[in-house]
Amino acid sequence: MKSICVFAGSAKGVRESYSKSAKDLGLEIAKREFSMVYGGGSKGLMGIVADAALEGGAIVTGVITERLHDVEVGHNNLTSLEIVPSMHDRKARMAKLSDAIISLPGGVGTWEEFFEALAWNQLGIYSKPIILFDVDGYYSKLFEFTQFSVEEGFLPGTTQEELFISDSLNEIFKFINSFQERNTDDWFERLGR
């Protein structure tokens, strides 16, 4: 593992713990000598995690759309900022540049990115650790829903096994470091399990 993709809200949320956890994550990424890839924004938790990773000495690459960059939400002090035409290009580029994915709290954009990453694991496009950073229980109900979906026969158990949830950075990085990539060629056979 060399590079971590972070999905995060462009807002800070109402609790100070969200901002603190974003800062802690950025510093931990740098401390553990990972590089970071994220959506390139300067606002909210996105900006906080990027600033912290940079402060800790990490290489930070932002990937942002032309439209978002044009309204001046792009971060101007990153190691590199890539400007791409569309959200589809943005997500594909972040996936290509990363080995693991961590989702901080966020809104519909963050959820959509997280679910697409999980779907790409399920479809054998790649095999990466997908992590929900469960700050103050933010993702607990979402994780419960994935368990319910397995019970109801819509989500393969093998897909949920590749999803990890924790409020502990030590546990999160332990999961990343111990993750065993699956064979992406047999993805279809796993759908029934």
KESE-574056 format. One line per field, with one value per residue: z, y, x of N, C-alpha, C, CB in turn; residue in three letters. Coordinates in Angstrom, 3 decimals. Glycine has a CB too. Layout:
n.c3 = [Z, ...]
n.c2 = [Y, ...]
n.c1 = [X, ...]
ca.c3 = [Z, ...]
ca.c2 = [Y, ...]
ca.c1 = [X, ...]
c.c3 = [Z, ...]
c.c2 = [Y, ...]
c.c1 = [X, ...]
cb.c3 = [Z, ...]
cb.c2 = [Y, ...]
cb.c1 = [X, ...]
type = [ALA, ...]
REM end
This chain:
n.c3 = [0.000, -0.915, -1.481, -0.327, -0.892, -0.003, 0.738, 1.439, 3.152, 1.767, 3.525, 7.022, 8.955, 12.015, 14.375, 16.337, 16.463, 13.940, 12.339, 13.844, 13.601, 10.853, 10.615, 12.236, 10.708, 8.326, 9.336, 10.285, 7.956, 6.764, 8.751, 8.625, 6.254, 3.807, 0.631, -0.376, -2.015, -3.147, -3.524, -4.214, -3.143, -1.199, 0.898, 3.929, 5.393, 3.477, 2.834, 5.346, 5.912, 3.811, 4.287, 6.735, 6.062, 4.290, 6.056, 7.646, 5.914, 3.761, 0.350, -1.560, -3.728, -5.583, -7.256, -9.344, -10.788, -13.788, -13.555, -10.740, -10.041, -11.354, -9.820, -7.758, -5.622, -5.532, -4.120, -3.574, -2.733, -2.977, -3.494, -6.087, -8.432, -10.284, -13.009, -14.256, -16.791, -15.925, -13.303, -13.443, -14.650, -12.630, -10.410, -11.518, -11.951, -9.325, -8.284, -9.812, -8.875, -6.271, -3.480, -1.365, 0.294, 2.222, 3.867, 5.186, 7.251, 5.331, 2.738, 0.164, -2.101, -1.073, -0.139, -2.540, -3.861, -2.137, -2.308, -5.018, -5.101, -3.515, -5.109, -7.340, -6.265, -5.828, -8.442, -9.444, -10.640, -9.299, -6.297, -3.254, 0.065, 1.663, 3.626, 6.247, 8.141, 11.159, 12.669, 15.686, 15.404, 12.897, 10.526, 11.378, 11.121, 8.368, 7.907, 9.291, 7.583, 5.313, 6.320, 6.729, 4.069, 3.102, 4.554, 3.402, 0.893, -1.197, -1.234, -1.703, 0.735, 0.575, -0.483, 1.580, 3.404, 2.534, 3.330, 5.839, 9.061, 11.454, 14.354, 15.051, 14.308, 14.495, 14.219, 11.666, 10.030, 10.560, 9.372, 6.683, 6.245, 6.565, 4.611, 2.188, -1.171, -3.354, -5.886, -8.865, -11.080, -10.540, -9.791, -10.473, -9.580, -6.854, -6.318, -5.509, -2.891]
n.c2 = [-1.185, 2.134, 4.555, 6.432, 6.956, 9.493, 10.082, 12.748, 15.158, 18.345, 20.111, 21.030, 19.876, 19.596, 18.928, 19.291, 17.136, 15.979, 17.626, 17.431, 14.695, 14.525, 16.033, 14.497, 12.135, 12.989, 13.706, 11.218, 9.687, 10.910, 10.434, 7.681, 7.405, 7.327, 8.413, 10.761, 10.864, 12.796, 14.600, 17.200, 19.588, 22.673, 23.282, 22.537, 19.216, 18.056, 19.982, 20.213, 17.632, 17.436, 19.638, 18.847, 16.469, 17.492, 19.199, 17.271, 16.302, 14.687, 13.600, 15.048, 14.641, 16.229, 15.759, 17.274, 18.530, 20.514, 22.243, 22.509, 23.547, 25.984, 27.481, 28.190, 26.411, 24.742, 23.450, 25.325, 24.763, 22.213, 19.242, 18.333, 19.211, 17.918, 18.651, 17.648, 16.663, 15.650, 14.287, 11.521, 11.037, 12.065, 10.304, 7.899, 8.515, 9.027, 6.475, 5.063, 6.136, 5.259, 2.935, 2.161, 3.006, 5.493, 6.708, 9.679, 11.416, 12.751, 14.114, 13.457, 13.280, 12.140, 9.726, 8.583, 8.258, 6.442, 4.199, 3.568, 2.813, 0.506, -1.033, -1.372, -2.987, -5.258, -5.958, -6.766, -4.949, -3.816, -4.698, -3.540, -2.253, -0.942, 1.594, 2.852, 5.635, 5.900, 8.303, 9.399, 7.625, 8.142, 6.601, 4.267, 3.383, 3.147, 1.056, -0.953, -1.155, -2.283, -4.819, -5.718, -5.759, -7.881, -9.966, -9.881, -10.777, -9.200, -8.094, -9.495, -11.519, -11.598, -9.140, -7.395, -8.236, -7.039, -4.494, -2.200, -0.885, 1.571, 3.546, 4.016, 5.011, 3.437, 0.819, 1.071, 1.463, -0.882, -2.706, -1.900, -2.477, -5.226, -6.192, -8.502, -8.806, -9.773, -12.273, -10.849, -11.981, -13.914, -12.685, -12.902, -15.388, -14.982, -13.549, -14.930, -15.527]
n.c1 = [0.839, 0.589, -0.681, -3.431, -6.811, -8.998, -12.283, -14.434, -16.510, -17.488, -18.292, -18.035, -19.606, -21.562, -20.330, -17.413, -15.757, -15.713, -14.070, -11.720, -11.141, -10.712, -8.389, -6.689, -6.625, -5.349, -2.813, -2.006, -1.866, 0.335, 2.292, 2.527, 3.703, 2.310, 1.043, -1.520, -4.654, -7.329, -10.469, -9.659, -10.635, -10.897, -12.466, -14.351, -14.279, -12.695, -10.725, -9.509, -8.417, -6.599, -4.883, -3.780, -2.440, -0.533, 0.815, 2.008, 3.872, 3.204, 2.755, 0.297, -2.295, -4.731, -7.834, -9.946, -13.000, -13.445, -15.608, -16.033, -13.551, -13.644, -15.404, -13.872, -13.261, -11.175, -8.149, -5.279, -2.692, -1.603, 0.448, 0.086, -2.467, -4.974, -7.007, -10.012, -12.458, -15.032, -17.207, -17.166, -14.688, -13.110, -13.532, -12.621, -9.938, -9.010, -9.345, -7.494, -5.110, -4.846, -4.488, -6.024, -9.101, -10.593, -13.397, -14.336, -16.785, -19.483, -21.620, -24.043, -22.370, -20.022, -21.065, -21.889, -19.458, -18.200, -19.973, -19.728, -17.036, -17.143, -18.822, -17.170, -15.201, -16.784, -17.426, -15.035, -13.343, -11.320, -9.472, -9.619, -9.011, -11.816, -12.925, -14.940, -14.689, -15.776, -16.731, -17.935, -20.093, -21.145, -21.362, -22.562, -25.280, -25.458, -23.675, -25.006, -27.167, -25.944, -25.399, -28.016, -28.839, -27.313, -28.499, -31.021, -30.510, -29.507, -26.984, -23.858, -22.243, -19.483, -18.837, -19.516, -17.629, -15.317, -15.581, -14.853, -15.408, -14.701, -13.897, -11.370, -8.148, -5.844, -6.904, -7.984, -5.690, -4.375, -6.115, -5.834, -3.097, -3.060, -4.669, -5.737, -5.547, -8.163, -8.688, -9.405, -10.467, -12.375, -14.715, -17.432, -18.226, -18.279, -20.554, -22.803, -22.362]
ca.c3 = [0.000, -1.018, -1.588, 0.213, -1.379, 1.058, 0.381, 2.598, 2.886, 1.496, 4.706, 8.250, 9.870, 13.207, 15.536, 16.265, 16.301, 12.512, 11.911, 14.547, 13.011, 9.528, 10.844, 12.738, 9.592, 7.463, 10.014, 10.373, 6.609, 6.596, 9.722, 8.173, 4.970, 2.640, -0.064, -0.300, -3.166, -2.722, -4.518, -4.594, -2.589, -0.113, 1.917, 4.771, 5.819, 2.395, 3.035, 6.619, 5.804, 2.898, 4.980, 7.769, 5.397, 3.809, 7.251, 8.098, 4.927, 2.748, -1.009, -1.667, -5.080, -5.703, -8.575, -9.280, -12.099, -14.293, -13.021, -9.339, -10.003, -11.839, -8.761, -6.789, -4.434, -5.630, -3.168, -4.334, -2.144, -2.986, -4.247, -7.467, -8.605, -11.638, -13.370, -15.219, -17.336, -15.329, -12.058, -13.783, -14.819, -11.309, -9.609, -12.158, -11.726, -7.913, -8.133, -10.426, -8.102, -4.865, -3.100, -0.306, 0.326, 3.528, 3.801, 6.328, 7.114, 4.203, 2.235, -0.924, -2.964, -0.381, -0.134, -3.900, -4.128, -1.340, -2.856, -6.289, -4.789, -3.055, -6.287, -8.187, -5.623, -6.059, -9.861, -9.826, -11.333, -8.459, -4.955, -2.340, 1.335, 1.676, 5.056, 6.756, 9.383, 11.855, 13.674, 16.496, 14.925, 11.688, 9.515, 12.000, 10.534, 6.993, 7.989, 9.646, 6.377, 4.442, 6.921, 6.417, 2.641, 2.974, 5.077, 2.470, -0.341, -2.256, -1.192, -1.373, 1.968, 0.255, -0.676, 2.883, 4.088, 2.093, 3.905, 7.241, 9.743, 12.753, 14.778, 15.523, 13.233, 14.600, 13.608, 10.234, 9.343, 10.694, 8.312, 5.404, 6.137, 6.541, 3.567, 1.140, -2.408, -3.918, -7.313, -9.521, -12.203, -10.160, -9.128, -10.728, -8.732, -5.480, -6.177, -4.832, -1.502]
ca.c2 = [0.000, 3.358, 5.756, 6.314, 7.882, 9.922, 10.752, 13.557, 16.221, 19.708, 20.854, 20.571, 19.221, 20.383, 18.514, 19.559, 15.851, 15.691, 18.344, 16.860, 13.392, 14.769, 16.450, 13.324, 11.214, 13.545, 13.586, 9.791, 9.284, 11.381, 9.749, 6.306, 7.541, 7.144, 9.614, 10.883, 11.330, 13.164, 15.346, 18.457, 20.764, 23.424, 23.555, 21.472, 18.147, 17.830, 20.900, 19.928, 16.423, 17.743, 20.519, 18.074, 15.560, 18.335, 19.630, 16.137, 15.996, 13.734, 14.029, 15.096, 14.905, 16.509, 15.556, 18.092, 18.793, 21.884, 23.031, 22.848, 24.413, 27.308, 28.244, 28.500, 25.567, 23.933, 23.733, 25.898, 24.484, 20.778, 18.769, 18.463, 19.293, 17.530, 19.136, 16.693, 17.173, 15.219, 13.522, 10.151, 11.069, 12.330, 9.074, 6.911, 8.926, 8.793, 5.022, 4.631, 6.646, 4.855, 1.518, 1.952, 4.093, 5.822, 7.727, 10.506, 11.854, 13.621, 14.042, 12.554, 13.058, 11.187, 8.418, 8.062, 7.807, 5.237, 3.074, 3.173, 2.081, -0.825, -1.744, -1.747, -4.175, -6.382, -6.310, -7.206, -3.904, -3.831, -5.241, -2.588, -2.060, 0.164, 1.852, 3.944, 6.202, 6.053, 9.356, 9.583, 6.776, 8.721, 5.581, 3.034, 2.943, 2.728, -0.267, -1.859, -1.365, -3.250, -6.133, -6.042, -6.081, -9.249, -10.854, -9.874, -11.419, -8.262, -7.794, -10.699, -11.439, -11.334, -7.693, -6.746, -8.594, -6.117, -3.196, -2.144, 0.312, 1.753, 4.915, 3.991, 5.070, 2.262, -0.309, 1.338, 1.215, -2.315, -3.341, -1.586, -3.183, -6.683, -6.521, -9.428, -8.599, -10.929, -12.509, -10.106, -12.759, -14.768, -11.813, -13.341, -16.554, -14.541, -12.820, -15.748, -15.816]
ca.c1 = [0.000, 1.367, -1.496, -4.778, -7.829, -9.903, -13.529, -14.813, -17.458, -17.035, -18.738, -17.365, -20.523, -21.893, -19.538, -15.975, -15.072, -15.518, -12.866, -10.565, -10.832, -10.135, -6.995, -5.951, -6.424, -4.316, -1.511, -1.665, -1.448, 1.712, 3.155, 2.735, 4.413, 1.465, 0.591, -2.969, -5.409, -8.679, -11.216, -9.038, -11.307, -10.268, -13.483, -14.863, -13.369, -11.731, -9.611, -8.837, -7.590, -5.494, -3.939, -3.075, -1.501, 0.564, 1.550, 2.803, 4.895, 2.741, 2.432, -1.159, -2.794, -6.152, -8.436, -11.160, -13.588, -13.327, -16.727, -15.765, -12.369, -14.035, -16.073, -12.819, -13.194, -9.963, -7.071, -4.163, -1.379, -1.347, 1.606, -0.397, -3.910, -5.364, -8.335, -10.584, -13.718, -16.305, -17.169, -16.777, -13.232, -12.528, -13.548, -11.740, -8.545, -8.696, -9.217, -6.230, -3.975, -4.893, -4.448, -7.015, -10.085, -11.169, -14.451, -14.699, -18.169, -19.800, -22.979, -24.402, -21.207, -19.149, -21.736, -21.883, -18.085, -17.983, -20.725, -19.138, -15.805, -17.538, -19.339, -16.035, -14.629, -17.689, -17.390, -13.697, -12.582, -10.121, -9.683, -8.988, -9.706, -12.778, -13.093, -15.755, -14.170, -17.052, -16.590, -19.144, -21.171, -21.740, -21.663, -23.049, -26.552, -25.177, -23.066, -26.101, -27.960, -25.263, -25.631, -29.411, -28.899, -26.797, -29.537, -32.148, -30.102, -29.166, -25.551, -23.090, -21.463, -18.078, -18.688, -19.504, -16.380, -14.264, -15.917, -14.444, -15.865, -14.063, -13.616, -9.984, -7.153, -4.967, -7.617, -8.108, -4.421, -4.103, -6.907, -5.189, -1.812, -3.244, -5.634, -5.309, -6.302, -8.856, -8.536, -10.480, -10.990, -13.503, -15.704, -18.802, -18.504, -18.493, -21.803, -23.806, -21.979]
c.c3 = [0.000, -0.941, -1.110, -0.394, -0.218, 0.422, 1.620, 2.182, 2.569, 2.557, 5.923, 9.157, 11.145, 14.426, 15.312, 16.024, 14.839, 11.994, 12.557, 13.918, 11.610, 9.665, 11.302, 11.606, 8.670, 8.055, 10.075, 9.018, 6.382, 7.503, 9.263, 6.755, 3.757, 1.909, -0.021, -1.610, -2.659, -3.775, -4.823, -4.014, -1.440, 1.061, 2.750, 5.181, 4.755, 2.597, 4.288, 6.502, 4.892, 3.586, 6.009, 7.147, 4.873, 4.963, 7.758, 7.102, 3.849, 1.377, -1.142, -3.080, -5.026, -7.123, -8.539, -10.689, -12.488, -13.659, -11.571, -9.225, -10.393, -10.793, -7.544, -5.504, -4.460, -4.643, -3.942, -3.841, -2.096, -3.691, -5.729, -7.470, -10.063, -11.885, -14.505, -15.659, -16.530, -14.016, -12.328, -13.947, -13.474, -10.492, -10.197, -11.904, -10.268, -7.653, -8.668, -9.566, -6.677, -4.682, -2.043, -0.272, 1.739, 3.324, 5.152, 6.216, 5.934, 3.781, 1.031, -1.867, -2.372, -0.384, -1.505, -4.257, -3.397, -1.942, -4.204, -6.051, -4.350, -4.223, -7.192, -7.589, -5.970, -7.498, -10.351, -10.650, -10.602, -7.151, -3.987, -1.005, 1.262, 3.133, 5.306, 8.084, 10.166, 13.009, 14.373, 15.960, 13.629, 10.679, 10.095, 11.360, 9.084, 6.982, 8.359, 8.421, 5.431, 4.992, 6.615, 4.957, 2.358, 3.408, 4.106, 1.086, -1.490, -2.316, -0.843, -0.082, 1.708, 0.007, 0.668, 3.664, 3.707, 2.614, 5.391, 7.834, 11.101, 13.061, 15.262, 14.347, 13.298, 13.955, 12.101, 9.506, 9.492, 9.608, 6.942, 5.225, 6.046, 5.403, 2.518, -0.095, -2.864, -5.390, -8.022, -10.705, -11.833, -9.486, -9.302, -9.850, -7.292, -5.256, -5.436, -3.366, -0.589]
c.c2 = [1.247, 4.617, 5.498, 7.384, 8.208, 10.605, 11.509, 14.658, 17.553, 20.664, 20.284, 19.763, 20.029, 20.042, 18.805, 18.272, 15.494, 16.354, 17.761, 15.526, 13.531, 15.174, 15.270, 12.336, 11.719, 13.403, 12.128, 9.244, 9.679, 10.629, 8.331, 6.244, 7.072, 8.479, 9.616, 11.422, 11.690, 14.081, 16.751, 19.718, 21.407, 23.646, 22.311, 20.456, 17.832, 18.709, 20.593, 18.716, 16.679, 18.609, 19.756, 17.128, 16.328, 18.790, 18.523, 15.702, 15.010, 14.407, 13.953, 15.512, 15.127, 16.255, 16.245, 18.316, 20.257, 22.773, 23.455, 23.784, 25.842, 28.135, 28.411, 27.685, 24.671, 24.402, 24.178, 25.497, 23.004, 20.463, 18.813, 18.482, 18.985, 17.999, 18.267, 17.175, 16.832, 14.477, 12.084, 10.058, 11.241, 11.043, 8.015, 7.243, 8.693, 7.298, 4.539, 5.005, 6.102, 3.347, 1.157, 3.172, 4.250, 6.918, 8.394, 10.842, 12.820, 13.408, 13.131, 12.289, 12.036, 9.798, 7.781, 7.529, 6.501, 4.032, 2.629, 2.385, 0.656, -1.666, -2.201, -2.925, -5.406, -6.875, -6.711, -6.202, -3.688, -4.526, -4.373, -2.586, -0.797, 0.390, 3.028, 4.399, 6.683, 7.059, 9.578, 8.814, 7.244, 7.659, 4.298, 2.505, 2.501, 1.330, -1.310, -2.162, -2.350, -4.661, -6.620, -6.462, -7.476, -10.237, -10.974, -10.415, -10.492, -7.924, -9.076, -10.495, -11.126, -9.850, -6.996, -7.066, -7.661, -4.705, -3.222, -0.833, 0.391, 3.240, 5.058, 4.017, 3.894, 1.039, -0.145, 1.014, -0.237, -3.081, -3.117, -2.426, -4.696, -7.128, -7.435, -9.216, -9.898, -11.056, -11.821, -10.867, -13.587, -13.976, -12.352, -14.521, -16.145, -13.895, -13.613, -16.006, -14.628]
c.c1 = [0.883, 0.521, -2.914, -5.666, -8.757, -11.109, -13.987, -15.763, -16.797, -17.571, -18.009, -18.284, -20.670, -21.040, -18.054, -15.194, -14.848, -14.247, -11.620, -10.163, -10.241, -8.672, -6.155, -5.652, -5.313, -2.930, -1.058, -1.222, 0.001, 2.676, 3.495, 3.320, 3.614, 1.363, -0.925, -3.523, -6.796, -9.282, -10.755, -9.642, -10.554, -11.213, -13.779, -13.814, -12.334, -10.495, -8.816, -7.925, -6.390, -4.443, -3.122, -2.056, -0.290, 1.447, 2.469, 3.864, 4.483, 2.627, 0.919, -1.547, -4.292, -6.611, -9.798, -11.700, -13.382, -14.398, -16.481, -14.560, -12.732, -14.762, -15.157, -12.885, -11.952, -8.906, -5.834, -2.781, -1.022, -0.032, 1.285, -1.914, -4.212, -6.796, -8.859, -11.967, -14.971, -16.092, -16.753, -15.255, -12.532, -12.430, -12.625, -10.274, -8.143, -8.519, -7.880, -5.025, -3.901, -4.908, -5.482, -7.919, -10.625, -12.200, -14.620, -16.181, -18.331, -21.235, -23.100, -23.225, -20.256, -19.765, -21.645, -20.493, -17.791, -18.697, -20.170, -17.854, -16.127, -18.069, -18.196, -15.271, -15.468, -17.597, -16.001, -12.919, -11.262, -10.462, -8.897, -9.712, -10.574, -13.170, -14.020, -15.152, -15.396, -16.956, -17.922, -20.348, -21.816, -22.167, -22.263, -24.322, -26.371, -24.573, -24.116, -26.971, -27.277, -25.428, -27.048, -29.548, -28.351, -27.869, -30.712, -31.785, -29.753, -27.683, -24.803, -22.287, -20.007, -17.823, -18.632, -18.225, -15.234, -14.483, -15.574, -14.925, -15.191, -13.945, -12.175, -9.015, -6.190, -5.615, -7.721, -6.815, -3.967, -4.858, -6.259, -3.934, -1.959, -4.168, -5.012, -6.176, -6.955, -8.507, -9.702, -11.086, -12.222, -14.630, -17.127, -19.186, -18.807, -19.855, -22.861, -23.517, -22.186]
cb.c3 = [1.220, -2.291, -3.021, 1.748, -2.592, 2.062, -0.120, 3.277, 4.051, 0.090, 4.885, 9.017, 10.188, 13.551, 15.825, 17.555, 16.974, 11.694, 12.248, 16.051, 12.959, 8.772, 11.889, 13.857, 8.801, 7.188, 11.440, 10.896, 5.531, 6.879, 11.098, 8.222, 5.027, 3.041, -1.542, 0.867, -4.312, -1.319, -4.105, -6.022, -2.128, -0.626, 1.262, 4.073, 6.160, 1.013, 3.097, 7.729, 5.266, 1.638, 5.658, 8.622, 4.239, 3.057, 8.361, 8.394, 5.610, 3.160, -2.102, -0.621, -6.043, -5.289, -8.941, -8.580, -12.100, -15.838, -13.111, -8.512, -10.938, -13.054, -8.345, -6.446, -4.321, -7.048, -2.284, -4.309, -0.761, -3.663, -3.815, -8.359, -8.189, -11.843, -13.782, -14.597, -18.704, -16.304, -11.358, -15.083, -15.775, -10.550, -9.507, -13.673, -12.102, -7.003, -8.855, -11.818, -8.051, -4.203, -2.594, 1.091, -0.673, 4.551, 3.343, 6.395, 8.410, 3.023, 1.883, -1.707, -3.205, 1.062, 0.291, -4.899, -3.706, 0.092, -2.997, -7.163, -3.688, -1.944, -7.080, -8.380, -4.080, -5.733, -10.678, -10.580, -11.416, -8.201, -4.858, -2.946, 2.510, 0.770, 5.709, 6.927, 9.116, 12.383, 13.031, 16.575, 15.967, 11.034, 8.759, 13.464, 10.610, 6.299, 9.014, 10.776, 5.665, 4.303, 8.447, 6.714, 1.830, 3.819, 6.434, 2.336, -0.771, -2.080, -0.155, -2.538, 2.734, -0.969, -1.526, 3.687, 3.764, 0.576, 3.681, 7.387, 9.887, 12.784, 15.883, 16.392, 13.303, 16.077, 14.213, 9.992, 9.880, 12.109, 8.314, 5.319, 7.318, 7.879, 2.908, 1.627, -3.516, -3.728, -7.641, -9.991, -12.734, -9.227, -9.690, -12.192, -8.756, -5.090, -7.524, -5.529, -1.437]
cb.c2 = [-0.001, 3.356, 6.262, 6.424, 7.279, 10.878, 9.728, 14.154, 16.381, 20.161, 20.767, 21.758, 17.809, 20.188, 17.012, 20.239, 14.751, 16.168, 19.831, 16.668, 12.529, 15.864, 17.585, 12.618, 11.032, 14.991, 14.172, 8.985, 9.923, 12.877, 9.704, 5.543, 6.773, 6.610, 9.670, 11.792, 10.247, 13.855, 15.411, 18.564, 20.391, 24.760, 24.066, 20.779, 16.889, 18.119, 22.308, 19.699, 15.234, 18.451, 21.668, 17.276, 14.811, 19.554, 20.051, 14.987, 15.474, 13.133, 13.141, 16.073, 13.740, 17.947, 14.009, 19.452, 18.442, 21.911, 22.226, 21.569, 23.871, 27.169, 27.547, 29.944, 24.711, 23.977, 22.481, 27.374, 25.040, 20.035, 17.335, 17.307, 20.701, 15.982, 20.649, 15.261, 16.657, 14.326, 13.557, 9.687, 12.205, 13.379, 8.523, 6.849, 10.417, 9.371, 4.299, 5.247, 8.141, 5.448, 1.162, 1.713, 3.826, 6.271, 7.108, 11.804, 12.519, 13.365, 15.410, 13.129, 14.364, 11.644, 8.556, 9.153, 8.888, 5.460, 3.443, 4.407, 2.809, -0.716, -0.843, -0.550, -3.987, -5.982, -5.156, -8.467, -2.571, -2.385, -6.753, -1.172, -1.963, -0.144, 2.112, 3.508, 7.389, 4.697, 10.671, 11.049, 6.676, 9.673, 5.241, 3.262, 4.068, 3.728, -0.273, -1.247, -0.035, -2.901, -6.079, -4.838, -5.044, -9.442, -10.349, -8.472, -12.307, -7.008, -6.657, -11.071, -12.726, -12.142, -7.126, -7.169, -10.037, -6.093, -2.851, -2.287, 0.321, 1.077, 5.340, 2.747, 6.379, 1.965, -0.449, 2.798, 2.150, -2.828, -2.790, -0.087, -2.843, -7.161, -5.245, -10.906, -8.049, -10.808, -14.048, -8.762, -13.672, -15.876, -10.376, -13.710, -17.522, -13.577, -12.430, -17.045, -16.251]
cb.c1 = [-0.954, 2.137, -1.511, -4.769, -8.625, -9.183, -14.631, -13.573, -18.365, -17.480, -20.305, -16.823, -20.046, -23.339, -19.748, -15.488, -15.864, -16.734, -12.981, -10.884, -12.089, -10.932, -6.927, -6.756, -7.733, -4.600, -1.589, -2.866, -2.358, 1.797, 2.475, 1.417, 5.695, 0.054, 1.123, -3.375, -5.467, -8.667, -12.570, -9.062, -12.674, -9.773, -14.771, -15.966, -14.152, -12.379, -10.113, -9.869, -8.429, -6.018, -4.681, -4.075, -2.199, 0.015, 0.572, 1.907, 6.073, 1.380, 3.161, -1.764, -2.450, -6.461, -8.568, -10.877, -15.093, -13.448, -18.029, -15.523, -11.274, -14.905, -17.387, -12.878, -14.460, -9.407, -6.753, -4.264, -1.327, -2.499, 2.010, 0.135, -4.465, -5.237, -8.302, -10.677, -13.889, -17.071, -18.536, -17.491, -12.825, -13.367, -14.973, -12.010, -8.350, -9.808, -10.362, -6.081, -4.039, -6.103, -3.074, -6.333, -11.243, -10.065, -15.787, -13.825, -18.643, -18.851, -23.469, -25.571, -20.471, -18.881, -23.212, -22.318, -17.068, -18.456, -22.195, -18.859, -15.004, -18.607, -20.311, -15.091, -14.550, -19.129, -17.890, -13.793, -13.395, -9.583, -9.243, -8.978, -8.688, -14.049, -11.745, -17.254, -13.123, -17.525, -16.088, -19.484, -22.207, -20.758, -20.410, -23.289, -27.592, -24.227, -21.918, -26.963, -28.205, -23.760, -25.402, -30.329, -28.123, -25.505, -30.031, -32.685, -31.154, -29.950, -25.234, -22.143, -21.571, -17.656, -19.845, -20.728, -15.999, -14.189, -17.425, -12.900, -17.405, -12.672, -14.586, -9.731, -6.375, -4.635, -9.015, -8.494, -3.342, -4.507, -8.353, -4.842, -0.943, -3.808, -6.164, -5.393, -5.386, -10.390, -8.488, -9.960, -9.911, -13.022, -15.616, -18.973, -17.318, -17.417, -22.321, -23.933, -20.535]
type = [MET, LYS, SER, ILE, CYS, VAL, PHE, ALA, GLY, SER, ALA, LYS, GLY, VAL, ARG, GLU, SER, TYR, SER, LYS, SER, ALA, LYS, ASP, LEU, GLY, LEU, GLU, ILE, ALA, LYS, ARG, GLU, PHE, SER, MET, VAL, TYR, GLY, GLY, GLY, SER, LYS, GLY, LEU, MET, GLY, ILE, VAL, ALA, ASP, ALA, ALA, LEU, GLU, GLY, GLY, ALA, ILE, VAL, THR, GLY, VAL, ILE, THR, GLU, ARG, LEU, HIS, ASP, VAL, GLU, VAL, GLY, HIS, ASN, ASN, LEU, THR, SER, LEU, GLU, ILE, VAL, PRO, SER, MET, HIS, ASP, ARG, LYS, ALA, ARG, MET, ALA, LYS, LEU, SER, ASP, ALA, ILE, ILE, SER, LEU, PRO, GLY, GLY, VAL, GLY, THR, TRP, GLU, GLU, PHE, PHE, GLU, ALA, LEU, ALA, TRP, ASN, GLN, LEU, GLY, ILE, TYR, SER, LYS, PRO, ILE, ILE, LEU, PHE, ASP, VAL, ASP, GLY, TYR, TYR, SER, LYS, LEU, PHE, GLU, PHE, THR, GLN, PHE, SER, VAL, GLU, GLU, GLY, PHE, LEU, PRO, GLY, THR, THR, GLN, GLU, GLU, LEU, PHE, ILE, SER, ASP, SER, LEU, ASN, GLU, ILE, PHE, LYS, PHE, ILE, ASN, SER, PHE, GLN, GLU, ARG, ASN, THR, ASP, ASP, TRP, PHE, GLU, ARG, LEU, GLY, ARG]
REM end
